[in-house]
Amino acid sequence: MKTLLVLVLTALLLIGCAPCDNEIISTTPSPTGQYNAVVFHRGCGATTGFNTQLSILPAKRQLSGGGGNAVILDGQDSLSVEWGSPRLLVVTTHGYPRSYKSVGSVGDIVVEYRHAP
């Protein structure tokens, strides 16, 4: 009986945990085609709201179900990316979003940040 109760409670917890969804907004290939800068919105259920994220990935790799490896901004903010060179990605934020993550590099790609009003 105790085992059945544990199984039922575990099932209810798993049903209640909504998986996160990633919606790709843009994919920008690097000048050499070796990498992609993928901007996406991520939502993890009604209690968390959406955020805007950026991952830099090898061109042959698809976006996984995880979070961004370069940038995470609160809300569905406007974020644009542009390759300055094969190893430099320029990220421009619009407005004044709250940043949860903004790294200076991903692997051998340098990430430079700019702000537009």
N, C-alpha and C positions, 0 to 999 in steps of 0.2 A: 504494500500500500504506500509506504514511504517513497519507494522508487517511482511509482506512478505519479505521485504528487510532484516530485522533482522534475520528471519529464514534462508534465503539463506546464509547470511554471517556466521551465526553460523554453518551451515552445511559445508561450505567450510573450516572453521577453524578446525572442527572435522576431516574432510577427510585429511587435511594436517598434522595432528598430528599423527605420526606413533607410535604404541604401542611398548613397549620394549619387546624383546624376550630374554628368558633365555635358554641357551644350557648347560645341565648338562654334566660336564666333568668326575666327579667321585663322588661316595657316599661311605663313610667309616663309618661303624657302630662302635659304642663304644664297649668296651669289654663286657659290660652287655647287649648290644642290645637295651638300653633305648634311645640312641640318634644316629643321623646321622650327619656327617660332610659332607656337600654338596658343592663341588667346581663347579662353573659354569661361563660361559662367558655370559655377558649381552650386548646386542646391542640395541640402542634406535634410530636408523635411521641414515641416511647418514651424518648428521652434527655432530654426537657425537662420533663415533668410538666405538670399543669394549673395555670392561674391564673385569678383572678377579675378581670374588667375592667368598666369603665363607659364608655359613649360617650353624649354629648349630641348629638342629631341633629335637624335640621329634620324635622317630622312626615312630610313627603312622601318622605324619604330612607330607604332600607333600610340595615341594618347591612352593611358591606362585609366582605371577608375580612381586613381589617387589624386592628390592635390598637386598644385603647380610647384615646379622645382626652382622657379626664379622669382615670381611675384604673386602675392595674394593681397587684394584690395577689398575693403568692405563695400558691399552693394554692387550694383551692376554699373560700375563706372566706366567711362570711356577711357580706353587704353589703346594706344597705337604703337606699333613697332616698325622699325626700319633697319635694315642691315647697313651699317656704315662701311663695313668691309667683311671679308669672309669670317673674321674672328671677333667682330664688334657688332653688338645689337644695341640700338638706341631705342629706349622705351620712353614714350611721352605720356604723361598722365594729364587729364583735363579736369579742371575743378580742383578740389582739395580733398581727395579721398583719404580715408584712414588706411594706413598700410600695416598689414600683419606680417608681411615678409617682403624683403627686397634685397636680393643678394648681389654682390659685385661681380660674380662669375659663376658659370655653370660649366664644369670641365675646363676646356681651353677657350671658351667663349666669354669675352668680357661684356658685362652689361652696364651701359651708361644710362643715367636717368635725366630726363628733362621734364619741365613742368610748363604747361600752357594754361593760361587763365580760362 
